[in-house]
Amino acid sequence: MSRSARSSRSAGWRALGRPLLGIRARSTAAALLVVALALAAGAALLLVLLRQNLISAVEDDATTRLSEVSDQVRSDGGSDLREYLAETNRGAQLVQVLAAGGTVVAGSSDVARARAVTTLRPASGQVAREQVDSLVTVAKEDPYIVVARGVTTPTGQKQVVVVAASLRTEDAAVDTVQKYLLAGLLPLLLLVGVATWMLVGWALRPVERIRSRVQSINAARFNERVPVPDSSDEIARLAVTMNEMLDRLQASQDSQRRFVADASHELRSPLATLTLGLDVAGPDPAGESWHELRAMMQTEAARMRRLVADLLLLAKADDTGLGLERGDVDLDDLVDAEVRRLRMSTALVVEADIVPVRVQGDTVKLTQALRNLTDNAARAASGRVRLRLSYDHDDVADRQPETDRQHDPDRQPGLEHGVAVIRVEDDGPGIDAADRTRVFERFVRLDESRERGQGGSGLGLAIVEEVVRGHEGSVVVGESDLGGARFEVRLPTQ
């Protein structure tokens, strides 16, 4: 093996090895990314909701305290306010009662009595709220919720009751929860990554077995198949599809081998005859042997020419298709020409039943297919051959309004939607039901044909099937009321 071939082969193995690891790594990375994003979004939402709930609870408590102090101010004025605030003092709250000008009338602590903690001055009966990052009277910079209400004392003075509640404890609780979430995120991601890596590897294990088996299959071991897992999932369907593909490849290989072997066998006979003729005619200086052998050699050369042409047509059909040159084809003219040819070239009784039918197709290919059918019938017939051309309407044509059918009096009813039917029948031995599908295979000649020595190559009916299929039609074999075989070709007219 050359260096370039070895390099290409090793590159191929590396290319085969990369996708398995790539799929595993990409799947793990995708799982980690999705889980990380989901956890981050969930943690952020949890922290936001937790903080909002805690702040809401603090604010509700401050509002309750504000109502209590406001009721005290409205009922007793400022007589016992300082003692009341001192007795009901809560450590996380600062309570102030401010005069209309902002002077502190009473406070819950020394810090609260120092100076006003807010500039809020709501009117009597109104409540105002604000959240600040710190209070000027407090040394520590802690966030506070401040609520204020305007009240009127029994003497008619306008005062403002202020309650400032610290959010320090709540912020500490949120920070603690955030730390625990961050601490648990990395182990959880590690667990997800390991689990995903193992699960993807387990899921891809059947793929690796399939790859290894396909790698070991070659032309000498085409009968092997890939293992199908019992999971009944996508990988199992992939294995089944792979085995079906290998079945088709093996059938194609077997068909090609038979095709080559049969073609070699068919070509050997005319070549041997031509070689023998040349060997006989060569030593004859007078050339008398040549005159005797000429007809035989021309016959064998024509036979070989037809065989090669048939082989080329089938090879082209297998490779790129028939390459039909479509146009309007009058099938009745083709069938009539075959009837006249058989009557002139054979002693058979040729019956004909023909109606005008036109299709879209390749005139040359359809002529060849019809010629193969009639030649096949003529070889098998004992004394009679029948050719029929008819037209079958479908439901679409039958539902056409009668007025539409009368626009063109020369047009066949339902022509745009019907099917042309060609039947070629003979009174020969017929074809057994078990052979009616096999007869269209290449180089297949039934036992009766071999015994009769008719000289067909075994490609005629295979060409018929290819041509009919290329025209989107069908061909089947049945039993004729004449006693022999009936070949029926159906071609769409549109």
N, C-alpha and C positions, 0 to 999 in steps of 0.2 A: 504494500500500500504506500502511495506517495506521501510526502510530508504534508502537502496541502490537504490531501484527503483525510489524513489522521487529525490535522488541525481542525478541519471542518467537523469531523465526527466528535472530537472532544468538546468543541464549542456547542455542538448539539446536545451532548450530555449535560453540560453546564446550564444550557438554556432550559433543559428539562428539570434540573434540580432547583433552579431559582424560584419558579412559580409556587411550589409547595411551601417553602419557607416564607415566601412573600405573602401568600394568602394567610398563613398562620400569624405572621407578625402584623400584617395590616388589620386582621380581624381583632387581634389583641389590642392594638393601638386604638382602633375605632371604639371598642368596648370601653377602654379606659377613658377615652375622651368623652364619650357619651355619659358615662357614670360620673366623671369629674364635673362636667357641666351641670348635670342634674343635681348632684350633691351641693355644688356651689350655689345654684339657684335656690334649692330648697333651704340651705343654711341661711342665705341672705334673707329670704322671705320669712323664715322662722325668727331671725333676730329682729327684723323690722316689726313683725307682729308682736313679739315679746316686749320690745321697748314701748310700742304704742299701748299695749295693755297695762304695762307697769305705770307709764305716765298717766294714763287714764285713771288708774286706781288712785294715784297720788293726787291728781286734780280733783277727783270726786271727794277724797278725804279733806282736801283743803277747802273745797266748796262747802262741805258740811260744817267744818270749823268756822268758816266765814259766816254762815247763817246763824250759828250759835252766838257768836260775838255780836253780830248785828242786832239780834233780838235783845241781847243784854243791853246794848247801847240805847236802843229805842225805848226800852222799858224803864231802866234805872238811870240813864244818862251816864255821867262819869264818876258817880259817888264811890262806888266800890269796884271800879273797873280794873284798877291796878291789881288789887288783891285777887280778883276773879281770874285775870290773865295769868298771874303767877301760880295760882292753884291748879289751873287747867293747862299748864304749859306742856307742850310735847317737844321733845328734843329735836325732831327733824323739821319743826315749823317755827317760823317767826311771825308773831302777830303784832300788829300796830293799829292804833287808832289815831288818825291824823285830823288836825283841825283843817278848816277851809283853806288856810294859807300854806299848809304843808308841815306845820309844827306837830311834833309827836306829842299827843296827849297822854297815851299810855302804851306800854309794850310788854311783851311776855318775858323779856330778858333784858339784861343791860345792853346787849348789842341791838336789840329791837328798839330800846328807848333812846339810842344815840342820835339817829337821824332817819329820815324817810328812806325806805329801800326802793321806792318806785315813784315814777312821775304820773302814774295813773290817778285820775281824779274824776271818776264817774259821778253823774248826777244822782240825786237821791232816788233810791229804788233801782238803780242801774248797776250792772255787774260788768267789769272789764277784766280781761285776762292777758297775760303775756308770759313767754318763756325766755329767760335770760341765761347767759353763760356764767354769770357771777353777780354777786351783790356788793355794792360799794362798802357796806358796813361789815362784811365778813372777810376775814383774812384769806381763807382758802377760796380758790376759784372753782366752785362747784356750780353746776347748772341748777336753776330754780324754776318752779312754776309759781307765778304771782297772780293772785286773784284779788280784786278790790271791789267794794260795794259802797255806794253813797247812802248814808243814813241821816235821819233827822232826830235829834235828841228831844226829850219831852219839853225842853225849854226853847226849842225851835232852832237850835244851832245845827249847821251843816257840817258833818264829819264824814270821814272816809275810813272804813275798816279794811285793812290789808292783811292777807295771809300769804306768806312766802314759804313754800314747801321744797325742801332739798330733794334733788334727784340723784344724789351721790350713791345711795344704796342701790337704786335701780340700775344706774350705769355700771356699777360693779357687778351686779347680777348678769347683765347682758355681756359684759367682758368675760366673765367666767364661763358662761355658756359658749361664747365664741371660741375660747381657748380649748374647751373640751371637743367642740366640733372639729377644729383644726387638728387636734391631737388624734382624733379617730379617723380623719380623712385618709391619711397616708396608709395606715394598715388596711383600711377597707379597699382602697385602690389596689394595694398589693395583692389582696385576696382575690379581687375581681380579675386582675391580670393573670395570676397563676391559674385560676379556674378556667378562664377563657382560653389560655394557651393549651391547657391539657384537653379541654373539650374539643377545640378545633383540631388539635392533633389526632384525637380519637376519631373525630368525624371524617378526617381526611385519610385515615389509615386504609379504608377500602379503595380510595383513589390511587394510593401508592401501589396497592396490590394489582389494581387494574393496569397501571402504568408499567409495572414490572412484567406482567404477563404479555402485554402488547409489545413491549421491547423484545421479548424472547420469540415472538412469532415472526417467522419469515416464510419464504416461498416453500421451504421444505417442511414446515410445520404449520401449514395453513388450516389444519383441522383442529387446532387448539382454540379454546375460547376463554374469555376472561371470567373470573369468578363473580357471581351475582350475590351480593349480600342479602340477608334476610330482613333488612330494615324496611323494604317497600317504600323507600323515599326517593329523592331525586338521584342519589348516587346509584341506587338499584336500577332505576330507569335508565341511567346513563350506561350501566353495564349491559342491560338488555339491548339497548340501542347499539352499543358497540358490537355485541355478538351478532345482531342482525346485519350490521354492516359487514362483519367478517364473513357471514354466510353469503351475502351478495358478492363479496370479493372472491370467495372461494368458488362460487357458482360461475362468476365471470372468468376466473382463471381456468376452471375446468372446461368451460365453453370455448375459450380461446385455444386451449390445448387440443380439444376435439376438432375445432375448426382447422387448426394447422395440420393435424394428422389427416383429417378427411380431405383437405385440399391437396396435401401431398399425395395421398392415395389416388385421388381423381386425376391429378396431373400426370401421375406416373404412367397410367395406361396409354394416353395419346402420345406421350413422349417416347415410350417404349416402341409403339407402333411406328412412329416416324423414324426412330433410330434404326429399327429393323429394316424399314424400307430403304433407307440410305445405305445400309450395309449390303442389301441385296442389289441395289441399283449401281453401287459404286464399281464393282469389278466387271460390270457388263459394258464392254466398249461399244457395242452396237446400240445400246440404249433401249433395247426392246423391253427390258424389265421396268424401265422408268415409265413407259407408256401403260404397262399393266398396273403399276403401283400408284400412278398419279391420282386416280379417283379416290383410292383409299386414303392416301396421304392428305388430299384436300379435305376429305371428310373429317379426318382426325384433327387437322389444323383448325377447321371451323369449330369443331367441338371444343378444342382447347381455347379458342378465342372467346367462345360464348362463356365458358367456365371462368376465364379470367375476368371478363366483363361483369359477370354476376358477382364474383368475389370482390371486385372493386366497388360495385354498387353497395353491397352489404357492409363493406368496411367503411365507406363514406357515411352510410346511414348510422353506424355505430359511433362514428367520430363526431361529425358535425350535422347529421341529419341528411335527408335526401336532397335538400335544396330545390324545392319544387318551384316551377315557373307557372304560376297560376293564371288562369284565363277561363273564358267560357268554353266548356267542352260538351259537345252533343254526344251523350252516351249511346243514343240509338244508332248514330253513324258508326261508332266503334264496334258495337255488337254486330251490326249488319255486315261490316267488313270481315269480321271473324267468321260469320256464318258462310259468306261467299268463299272465303279462303279454305275452310274445312271441306266444303262441297267440291271445290276444284282439286284439292290435294289428297283427299281420302275417298274411300269407297263407302264411308259411313252414311247412314241416313241422318241428316242434320235437320232437326225441327227448330223453328224459331217463333217466338211470340214477343214482339217488340212494340213499345209505345214511345213516343217522343219524350225525352227527359234531358234536361240540361243542368250541369253542375259547374261549380268553380273548382278547377284543378289543373293538373299538369297532363297535357294530352299524351306526351311521350311515355310518362310513367304509367298512366292508366292503361294505355295500349299494351305496354309490356306485361302488366299484371293480368289483363284479360287474355293475352296470348298465352301466358303460362297456364292459366286455368283451362283454356280450351285444349292446349297441347296435352295437359295432364288427363283430361277427359278422353281425348282421342286415343291416347295410349292404353287407357284402362277399358275402353268401351268394347263390347262384342260386336255391336252393329248399329247402335243408335246413340246420338248425342242431342241434347236439347238445351237451347239457350233462351232465357226469358229475361226481359227487361220490363219492370213495372214501376209504379209510383205509389207510395203510401202516404196518405194525408195524416197529419197529426191533429190534436184537439184544437190547436190555435187556428189552423186553416178551417176546421169545421165551424168555428165560431165566427168567421168573417161574415159581415153582412152580404147578402146576395147582391145588393147594388154595387158594392165594391168589386165583386167578382165579375160583374158584367161590363166594367169599364174597358177591358181589353178582351175582345171575343176570342183572340188567338192564344191568350195566356192559359196555361194549365191551371185548373182550380187548386189552390193551396200550394202553388209551386214555391213560394217564398219560405214555406215552413215545413216542407215534406222531406221524404227520404227516398232516394233512388235505390231500387233493389235489383241486383243482377244475380240470376241463378244459372249455374252451369251444371248439367246433370248427364249421367251416362248409365248404360245398362251393364256395366262391368261387375266385378265381384264385390264392389263397395268397400267401405272402410269400417273396421270394427270400432265400437264405441270407445274402447280403451285407447285406440290410436288416433282419435279425432283431434286431440290437442297436440300430440307428439308429431303429427304429420307436418306441422308448420315449422318444426325445428330444422336447422340446417343439416344437410347431408343425410337426412332421414329418408330411407326408402323401405317400404314395407316388403315383407317376404314375397308376396305375390308379384310385385314389380321386379324383384330380382330374378325370380324364376321365369318370368315372361320375357326378360332380356330386352326391356324397352329402351334402355340406354339413357335415362334421365340422370342429371347430376345430383339431384337431391336439394337443389337450391331454389327451384321455381316457386314452390309454395311459400318458402321463407321470404322471397322477394314480394310475393303477393301480399303477405301480411304486413311487411314494412311499408309498402306503397299505400295500402288501405289505411293503415294507422296514420301515415303522414297526411292523409286527407280527412282525418278525424272520423273515420268510419270503422266498420268491424267486418270480420269474415269468420264464418262458422261452417262446419261440415255436418251434414245430416244424411238421411237415407232418402233416396229418390224413389218415386213410384215406378220408375223404370227398372228398379232392382239394384242399381249401383249407388254411387255417391252423389250427393248434391252439395255443391259449394254455393253459399249465399253471401253476397257482398252487399253491405248497406252503406250508402254514402249520403251525407246531408247535402241538400240542394242549395243551402245558403250557409 
